[in-house]
């Protein structure tokens, strides 16, 4: 079998395939993480908060965990308790 020297087209092809695979893997991981965040954090929060109002539940369900935290922060519904320091 004849040994084919590495030409630039082969190197560019290998590099392109590798980059496409890496981008695809990172995109897939990010998409999966977003799905799991909604399932584990957003849906239980919305189900508890809007258990008697279907329309508000549907509106809440499309939010991200960050949007929910910002909304809670704006409404000052995060109660921070000042605990005394241990001496």
Backbone as a ProteinNet text record, in pm:
[ID]
protein_1_A
[PRIMARY]
XXXXXXXXXXXXXXXXXXXXXXXXXXXXXXXXXXXXXXXXXXXXXXXXXXXXXXXXXXXXXXXXXXXXXXXXXXXXXXXXXXXXXXX
[TERTIARY]
84.2	0	88.8	53.6	131	98.6	200.6	182.3	151.4	33.1	-9.5	37.7	110.9	156.1	36.7	53.3	-51.7	-55.4	-162.9	-176.5	-265.8	-262.6	-338.5	-488.9	-541.3	-685.3	-727.8	-644.1	-674.4	-673.2	-573.5	-563.8	-683.3	-721.9	-836.9	-964.1	-979.1	-1096.8	-1103.4	-991.1	-988	-1019.2	-960.6	-984	-1130	-1188.1	-1328.8	-1419.8	-1396.3	-1479.5	-1466.7	-1345.3	-1324.1	-1396.8	-1386.4	-1454.1	-1605.6	-1659	-1803.9	-1850	-1774.7	-1811.9	-1805.4	-1701.8	-1690.8	-1803.4	-1832.3	-1941.2	-2073.9	-2095.2	-2218	-2231.7	-2122	-2125	-2155	-2087.4	-2111.8	-2253	-2303.4	-2441.2	-2539.8	-2515.3	-2602.9	-2601.9	-2484.5	-2475.1	-2549.3	-2535	-2603.2	-2754.9	-2801.8	-2946	-3000.1	-2927.5	-2970.4	-2974.4	-2874.4	-2871.5	-2989.5	-3025.4	-3141.5	-3269.4	-3284.6	-3403	-3409.4	-3296.5	-3294.9	-3318.7	-3268.2	-3293.9	-3442.7	-3507.8	-3652.1	-3726.6	-3687.4	-3756.4	-3735.6	-3614.3	-3582.7	-3609.3	-3609.7	-3622.5	-3745.2	-3768.6	-3875.5	-4012.5	-4029.9	-4162.2	-4209.3	-4126.1	-4174.2	-4208.5	-4128.4	-4156.8	-4290.7	-4311.3	-4435.5	-4555.6	-4537.6	-4647.5	-4688.3	-4591.3	-4623.6	-4686.8	-4627.9	-4673.5	-4808.7	-4830	-4951.9	-5034.4	-5054.1	-5125.7	-5274.2	-5331.5	-5474.1	-5501.1	-5397.8	-5416.8	-5337.5	-5406.5	-5342.5	-5270.8	-5330.1	-5269.1	-5136.2	-5133.8	-5009.6	-4904.9	-4948.9	-4856.3	-4790.6	-4869.4	-4814.2	-4717	-4748.7	-4659.4	-4530.3	-4541.8	-4425	-4335.4	-4394.7	-4321.6	-4219.8	-4237.4	-4144.2	-4025.3	-4023.8	-3914	-3792.9	-3677.2	-3555.5	-3535.9	-3453.5	-3427.9	-3373.1	-3290.6	-3236.1	-3345.4	-3439	-3549.5	-3636.9	-3658.6	-3739.1	-3669.4	-3538.2	-3465.1	-3467.1	-3453.2	-3458.9	-3596.6	-3700.8	-3836.6	-3859.5	-3811.9	-3825.1	-3746.2	-3630	-3548.3	-3615.6	-3677.5	-3745.9	-3865.4	-3935	-4053.2	-4017.3	-3887.3	-3841.9	-3908.5	-3931.8	-3993.9	-3889.8	-3763	-3658.3	-3632.9	-3673.7	-3655.3	-3520.9	-3434.5	-3303.3	-3306.8	-3279.7	-3283.8	-3144	-3134.4	-3004.9	-2986.9	-2890.4	-2861.7	-2747.5	-2753.5	-2642.8	-2516.1	-2402.9	-2278.2	-2247.6	-2181.8	-2143.3	-2013.5	-2014.7	-1894.8	-1837.7
-117.4	0	123.8	214.3	337.1	433.8	491.7	585.5	724.2	777.5	907.8	1015.8	1113	1219.8	1304	1359.7	1446.5	1576.8	1598.2	1723.1	1818.4	1945.6	2044.2	2019.7	1963.2	1939.2	1835	1731.8	1630.1	1690.5	1773.7	1835.8	1927.6	2003.7	2093.5	2011.8	1902.3	1816.1	1755.9	1704.3	1646.4	1752.6	1869.8	1977.8	2021.2	2031.2	2071.4	1968.6	1841.6	1736.3	1737.6	1754.7	1759.7	1878.5	1994.6	2113.5	2097.6	2041.9	2021.7	1925.2	1818	1723.7	1788.1	1865.3	1931.2	2031.7	2111.3	2208.8	2136.9	2027.9	1950.3	1892.8	1841.3	1784.6	1892.8	2007.7	2115.6	2171.5	2182.4	2228.6	2129	2000.3	1898	1899	1915.2	1921.2	2042.4	2156.4	2278.7	2263.8	2205.2	2185.3	2090.9	1984.2	1889.3	1957.1	2039.1	2108.3	2204.3	2273.2	2362.6	2285.2	2169.5	2086.4	2039.7	1996.1	1947.8	2061.4	2181.5	2295.9	2326.5	2326	2352.2	2243.5	2119.1	2007.5	2008.9	2037.6	2026.6	2153.1	2269.9	2393.6	2475.6	2494.5	2583.5	2519.8	2398	2334.4	2315.5	2266.5	2256.1	2391.5	2494.6	2627.8	2678.3	2667.6	2717	2635.9	2506.5	2421.7	2459	2493.7	2534.4	2671.8	2764.4	2902.4	2924.3	2861.2	2883.9	2755.4	2689	2561.1	2577.6	2696.5	2716.9	2805.2	2845.9	2932.7	2876.9	2815.5	2746.6	2843.8	2959.6	3055.5	3109.3	3144.7	3194.2	3083.2	2959.8	2846	2828.6	2837.5	2823.4	2936.8	3058	3172	3157.1	3102.4	3085.1	2972.5	2871.4	2751.5	2778.3	2883.3	2913.2	2996.7	3036.1	3117	3028.8	3092.5	3021.6	3037.7	2953.1	2969.3	3108.1	3164.2	3297.7	3403.1	3392.7	3488.4	3478.6	3358.8	3341.1	3405.9	3385	3446.9	3598.3	3652.9	3798.6	3852.4	3780	3823.8	3821.4	3718.1	3710.5	3822.5	3853.6	3959.5	4095.1	4119	4246.6	4263.7	4155.8	4163.3	4158.9	4146.6	4136.6	4022.4	3914.1	3800.8	3704	3735.4	3657.3	3719.4	3651.1	3704.3	3657.4	3751.2	3718.8	3744.9	3642.1	3652.7	3682.7	3785.3	3821.6	3736.8	3648.9	3565.3	3627	3614.4	3665.8	3581.2	3645.9	3572.3	3488.1	3377.3	3288.8	3340.5	3358.3	3411.4	3311.5
0	0	0	-80.7	-96.5	18.2	76.3	186.1	129	162.7	111.5	208.1	160.6	250.5	298.2	416.4	471.2	392.8	325.4	252.6	331.7	301.3	379	377.1	270	262.2	365.5	384.6	485.3	626.3	651.8	784.5	811	710.6	726.2	748.8	677.5	694.8	833.3	883.6	1018.1	1124.1	1106.7	1202.4	1201.6	1083.6	1072.2	1137.2	1112.5	1172	1323.9	1373.2	1517.9	1580.4	1518.9	1572.1	1570.5	1462.4	1454.4	1562.9	1585.8	1691.8	1830.2	1856.7	1987.3	2009.4	1908.4	1920.8	1943	1871.6	1887.9	2027.7	2081.7	2217.2	2318.9	2310	2405.8	2393.5	2272.6	2252.7	2314.4	2295.9	2352.6	2503.9	2562.3	2708.5	2761.9	2695.9	2738.5	2727.3	2618.5	2600.9	2707.8	2736.8	2840.6	2977.6	3007.8	3136.2	3150	3041.9	3046.9	3073.3	3010.4	3032.4	3177.5	3231.4	3369.6	3469.4	3440.5	3528.3	3534.4	3418.7	3417.6	3492.7	3473.5	3537.7	3689.4	3734.5	3876.6	3956.9	3893.1	3968.8	3931.2	3802.4	3759.4	3779.5	3731.4	3741.4	3885.2	3978.8	4117.7	4179	4148.8	4202.7	4151.2	4019.7	3960.6	4009	4024	4071.1	4213.1	4296.6	4434.1	4439.2	4364.8	4374.4	4306.3	4191.5	4114.3	4103.1	4214	4210.1	4176.6	4195.5	4169.1	4047.9	3975.7	3860.2	3741.9	3648.8	3537.1	3444.4	3417.8	3324.4	3378.7	3507.2	3566.1	3573	3596	3597.6	3460.7	3354.5	3219.6	3188.2	3233.5	3210.3	3290.6	3409.4	3495.4	3444	3387.3	3345.8	3234.5	3155.8	3046.9	3093.3	3219.1	3271.9	3302.1	3310.8	3350	3500.3	3561.4	3705.3	3740.4	3653.9	3679.7	3677.8	3582.8	3576.2	3700.8	3750.6	3871.6	3990.4	4002.7	4113.6	4105.2	3985	3969.7	4003.9	3965.3	3998	4148.1	4214.7	4360.2	4427.8	4373.8	4431.1	4414.9	4299.7	4276.4	4369.1	4395.5	4481.7	4629.2	4658.8	4797.2	4871.7	4802.8	4869.6	4924.5	4902.8	4967.7	5103.9	5206.9	5340.7	5393.1	5422.1	5474.7	5624.4	5699.2	5844.8	5895	5974.3	6033.1	6159	6154	6271.4	6349.7	6482	6561.9	6539	6547.4	6527.7	6649.5	6626	6736.5	6794.9	6927.1	6993.3	7088.8
[MASK]
+++++++++++++++++++++++++++++++++++++++++++++++++++++++++++++++++++++++++++++++++++++++

